[in-house]
Amino acid sequence: MTSPEFIIDVMREQDLRYFTIVDSEYRLQYQQWQPISLEESITRLKKFIDHCSTNTIFRISLYSTNERLKDGTPKRDGLTYEVMITESLREKQKMSEIPNQTPMMGLDGYVDKAYSAGAMGAIDLDRYLNTKDQILQLQLKIQQLEMEKKYIEDKSARDLENLRNEYERKSSKEERIMGIASQFFPMMMGGNQSPMNGLDVETDTLMDKKVETPKDKVVKSINFLMQHDPDFVTNISKLAELAEKKPMVYKMAVQQLNQF
C-alpha cells in the first residue's frame, strides 16, 4: 500500500505517462493511453483521485509505452501499486494545495469549535489524521479477510461438488457394468443360475478363497469390452434382444463363438 504522491513521483522519475486503474475486484475504472505530456497525464490521475469513491482500494499500473495487444492488454509489464483513497488523505492533499492556509480548517467543525474554545495548541492534526487512516486500514483489512474467507468457502464448495460428480460418474459406470452382468450371467451359466446379487453359498466361498468365479469372469470381460469397444453397450443390447426374440439365431451365434 502506498500513497498517490509516491506514484506521481515514480511517474516523473521514469516518465511513465500511461496508466490503468482497477478496483479491488480488478474492474477497470480508468485508463490513459493517449500520447499526451507527462504533466497532463499526472493531472488526469489527480483528477481521478479527487473524484473517486473514498475508503476504496485501487490498483494503479504505470507503463512506459501505450503499445497494446489486440485484446487491449499492454504488451509490456508495468509497475503496479495499491493505494487506498480516504477522506483524510483527500483533506491532506487539499490543505497542501492551499497556500498560506491554516491546515486545520474543515474537520467536520471540530477544529473551528476548538479554536473558539482556545484549544488550538492542543490539537495534533497529523495524529488525528493518522489515527483515522489506521482505523480505515483496519476496516479494509477486515473486508479483505472476509473476501478471502468467501473465496476459500466457494472453492471448497466447488471442490466438493467436483468430487461428488466424480463419485456419481464412477458409481454410474459400475452400476451399468453390474446391471449388464446380472442380465447375461444366467445365460452364460446355462440359464439355471441366480443373478449376480444372488450367488449361492458355494460361489461366495470360492470368492472368499480368492478363486476367480464366473461372476468375476463376467465383470472382467465387461470391463475389458467397455474399454476397447466404444459401442459395447449398443452391441450387447442387440445381443440380448437377439437372445430374447430369436433364440435359435442367438444359439447359432454362441456356437460360432465357441469354435474360435
Secondary structure as UniProt FT lines:
FT   HELIX           4..14
FT   STRAND          18..23
FT   TURN            24..25
FT   STRAND          28..32
FT   HELIX           38..51
FT   STRAND          56..63
FT   TURN            70..71
FT   STRAND          79..85
FT   HELIX           87..97
FT   TURN            99..100
FT   TURN            103..104
FT   TURN            108..109
FT   HELIX           110..116
FT   TURN            117..118
FT   HELIX           120..122
FT   HELIX           125..188
FT   TURN            189..190
FT   HELIX           196..198
FT   HELIX           201..208
FT   TURN            209..210
FT   HELIX           214..228
FT   TURN            230..231
FT   HELIX           232..245
FT   HELIX           247..258
//
